[in-house]
């Protein structure tokens, strides 16, 4: 990170064309150089606990590495630890057939291709995924896909080749057995990238968050992951590790924001005094350190629980960090922006990009309100049985 990635950040950003026409986007040349160095050093696929495919690290062991990557937006891809490819690889490792792994997992593990995850829809409240309207209907030897997805992150990347599509297969089945996940090559007829959706005015090139139309897209029924009706099961298996990885990286962004805040407060002088001596800036710095340490400990606890009892046994802790970490990071980044003045909202510093990216995390993978509701339900569940016994 210190020797190669952070020094390469400026060059990477200088090569990015952040325009709406995703067809003109190119991968900055320095990314492939950095990826080659990382792979040669054995710093590759660090997120996968299975030694057959990754580094064989536990979540607790991976946490500090993900935090270091979070200091720079380009870093996760350097080490082939970037979402949504991480989640898609986890899906293929856990649920994919041997043929699906041969066709797609091998290339993703090598970093030769990229992928996108098509679940969220523009026409419904996607915080409740049972609202999903897109369909994945089995017709003989094929599954036919229809619907419109958006926020399909990564679909604009020039190396994107694979989509994972989630759609309704059987309306008569039990509520959480109605949906399927399907592997769709991006080049399949009927798949159309309609546009890239900007985030706070930026297109996140060359990555992008696409709106994608599926019109009578036909792929072999063997492209269904783990069989029809298992979409929700796979989604839950995918989201647990993904949510905690987001939080780990976000802590790294918070640390970098605090570092920039401190350096600026010491270097800049206003009214004949360093900024750190003005107003309550020392308290701002102290509170930021306290918040980061608290959030890190909670994140490490959640990681440890996933290692011990699995994501299902750590539901409350995962939701807790999903609420806490982005919120404390946003507060610290906002304070760092304020300390930098007008420069803080420019592209001369990474703060504005960090703020935009992390603000989306309060919505992505479930909004704060959904996670708070789950935390409360699990907490109340501890006492409902006791109250019933007492009555």
N, C-alpha and C positions, 0 to 999 in steps of 0.2 A: 504493500500500500504506500509506504513512505518513499521507496526508491523508484517505483514505476508508475503506479496508478494515479496518485494525486498530482505528480508532475505532468502527467499526460492529459489531465482533465481539460486544461485550457485548449490544447491542440484539438482534442476530440470535439469540444463545443464549437471551435472555430470552423470545423468542417461540416457541421450540421446545418441543413437548409430547413428552417422551421416554417414551412409554408403549407398551405392547405392541400396542394396537389401531392399526395403521397407517392404517386408514380414516379416522381423525380427524386425521391429520397434515396440516399446511398449510405452504406455502412462506412463510417470514418475509418480510414486505413489503419490508424493507430490501434483500433480495437482488436483487429486480428493479430497485430504484433504483440499486444499485451496478453491476449489469450494463449498464444504460443508459449510465451514465457511462463505463464501460470501453469500450463499443462506440463511443461518440461520440469517444473519444480515440484510436481505432484500435488499442486493446490487446485484440485479439480473435482467437481461433483461432491463438494464437502458436505452438502445437506443430506445426502442419502445414507441412512444407517446400515444399509445392507452392503457388506464388503464386496459382494459380487459385482455391484454396480457403482458404489461410491466409496467414501473414505472410511466408512464403518464407525462414524462418531455418534455418540449419544446426543440428545438434544441439549443437555447441559454442556457437553464439550463443544458443540457447534455454536452455542450462543455467543461467546466472545468473538468468534471469527465473523459471524454475521454482523455483530455490532461494528466491528472494524470496517466491514464492507459498506455499512450504512453511512459512513462518513462521506461517501462520494457516490453520486447517482449512477455512474458508469461502472462501478466496481463489481456488482453482482454478476454482470455478464462476463467480465474478465475471468472469473473463476467458475463459469458455467453454473452459477447459483442464482439465476435471475428468474423472477416470476414473469409470466405464468408458466414458463417451461418447467420450473421446479415442480409445481403442482401437477402438471401433465405427465411428467416423468414418474412421479410418485403413483399416479393413477395406473400407468402402464406396468410399473413394477408390481403393484399389489393386485391389480385386477385384469391386466392384459393377458391375452392368449400368447402362446409362443410365437405364432405367426405375426401377431400385432407387435410384439417386442422386436421381432426380426426386421419388420418393415419400418418401424418408426422409433422405437426406443434406442436402438443402436446409434442412429444418426443424431438424436437429441443428446445422448450421453457424450457423443464426440463433439458436440457444439457445431456440427455442420449445418444444421437447420434450426429454425425457430418455430414456435407454435402459438396458438391463441385458444382461449376458452370462451365459448359462445353460450352464455346462460342468461344474462340480463336482457330484458326486453323493454322497448320504449313505451309500449302501450299499457303496461300494468305496473303495479307497485311490486317491484322485484325483491323488496325486503321480506315478502312472503312468496317463496318460490312456487307454492302450489297455485299461484295465479297464472303460471306460465301458459301461453297460448300456442306457441310453436309446436308442431307435431312431427313425430318420427313413426310413421305408419309402416308396418311390415306388409309387403305385397310379394308373396312367393319368395324368391331368392334375394329380394332386394328390400331395403328400407328406404322409404321416400320421405324427404325432409321438406317442410314448408314453414315459413315464419320469418320474423325480422328480429335480429339481435343487435345490441349496441354495447358500448364499453367493452368491446372485444379487444382487450389490451394485447399489443404485440402484432396485430394483424397487418399493420402498415410496414413492418420491417421487410426489407428486400430479401431476407433469408427465410421468411415465414413460408412454410409448406404444408402445415397440418393444423386443422381445427378440431376441437372436441365440442360437439353440438349436443345440447340437452333439450329433449322434446317429449311431448305427451304421446305415449304409445297405446295405452289401454285405459279409457275413461271409466270402465266398469270395475277395475281392480281397486284394491285397498288404497287409501289416500296416498301413501308413500311408496306404492308399488306401481304407479301409473307411468312413470317416466323412464326414459332410457338415455344413455350417453353413447354417442356415435362418433367414430373417427371419420373425418372428412378431409381428403386432400383439397387444398385450397384451389387447385386447378379444375375441380369437378364442375361440369356444366350445371348452370343454375345458381352457382355461388357468385354473388356480386358484392364487392365492397362499394357501398353507396357513398360514404364519406368518412373522414376522420373527425371525431368530435373534439373540439378544443377544450382545454382545461384552463380556466382563467386567461383565455386568449392565446395559449400556447398549444402546439400540436404534439409535443413530446416526440418529435422526430429523432431518429428514424424508427421509432417504436410504434407510436400511435395507438389511439383508442377508437376502433372502427365501428361504424354501423354497417351491418352485413345482412343482405337479403338472401334468403334461401327459397328458390322457386322450383318445386318438383325435382329436387336434387336426389338422384338415385345412386346409392352405393350398395355393395353386397351386404347381406344380412350379417355376415361374419365381421363386419365393421362395428357392430354393437359391442360395447365393452361389457364383459361378464354376463351378457345375456339381457333380454328385454326386462324392463321393470326394475332395474337395479340402480337407476339414476340417482335417487336420493341417498341411497346407501353409499355410493361412490362419492357423491358430493360431500357428505359428512366426513368420510375418510380423507378427502382431499383438503378440506377446510381447516381441520385441526392443526396440522403442522404448518400450513400456509399462514394462518393467523399469527402464530407465535414467531415465525420467521419475519413477518412484517414488523412486529414489535421489537425484535432484536435489532433489525436494521434501523428502525426509527430512533432507538436509543443512541446509535452512532451518529445520526444526524443531529440529535439534541446536544451531544457532546461537542460536535464540531461548531454548532451555533454558539455554545457557551464559550468555546475557545476564541472564536472570532469576536464575541462580545467583550471578553476580557482584554484581548489585545487592543481593540479599538478604544476601550475605556482608559487604557494606560497611555496610548499613543497620541490621542487627540486632546487638544486644550481649548477650552472655551471660558471666557470671562476670567482668564489668567490662571485657570486651574484645570488639571486633568479631569476628564469626564467622570472618572470613578469617584471623585471627591464632590461631585455635584448631586444635589437632590438625594434621592434614596437609592442611587445606583449600586452602592455596596450591598444593600439589602437585596436588591434584584439578583445580584450575583450569588449571594449566599443561599437564597431561596431556590435558585435554579439548581445549584449543587445538591441541595437536600432532595428536591423533587426527582432528579435523575437517579440518585442512590436508592430512593424508595422504590421507584419504578423498576429499576434493574433487579432488585431483590425479589420483587413480585414476579417478574418475568422468569428469573432463574427458578423460582419455586414452581411455576407452571411447567417449565421445561423438565424439571426433576419429576414432577407428577406424571407427565406424559411418559417419561422413561420407565416409571415404576408401575403405573396402572393403565396406561394408554390414554388417548384423547378423550374417550367417553368418561373416564374417571376424573378428568381434569376440566370438565365443562365450565364450572364456575370460575376457576382460575384463568382459563383461556379468555373467557368473556371479560373478566376483570381487567386483564392487561390490555385487551382490545379497546376498552374505554379509557383507561388511565394513560397509557403510553402516548398515543397521538395527541391527547389533550395537553399533557405537560410539555411535549416537544413543541407543539404549536405556540404555547405561551412563551417558551424560551426563545424560539426563532423570532417571534414577534418583538420581543424585547431586544434581541440582537439587531433586528432591522431598525428599530427606533434608535439604538445607539449609533448606528451607521448613518442615520439621517437619510438624505435623498439617495445616497449610494446604496443603501440597503434594499431598495426596490429596483435597482438596476441589475444588469447582467454582469457587472464588474465583480460581484460577489455571488455565491451560490444560494443566498438566503431566500430570495424570492422564489426560486425554483423549488427549494426545499419546502417552503410554506405551502405552495400550490400542491405539491405531490402529497404531503402528509395530511393536508386538509381533506383530501379525498379518502383517506383511510378511516375517517369517522363515518363514512358511508359504505366503502368497499368491505366485502366479507361480512355484511350486516351492520346497520347503523347503530350508534350508541344506544338508542332507545330499545332496540331488540335485545342487545346484550344485557342492559340493565334489567329488563323484564325477566330474562332467563336467570340472572343472578338472584333476583328477588324470589322467583319461583322455587329455585333450589334451596334457598335459605329458609323459606317458609315451610318447605317440605320436611325439614328437620323437626318441626314442632307440631305439624298437623296430626301426626300419629299419636304424639304424646298428649295433645289436647283431647283427642278422641278417647284415649285410654282413661284420662282423668275424668271425663264426663261419664 
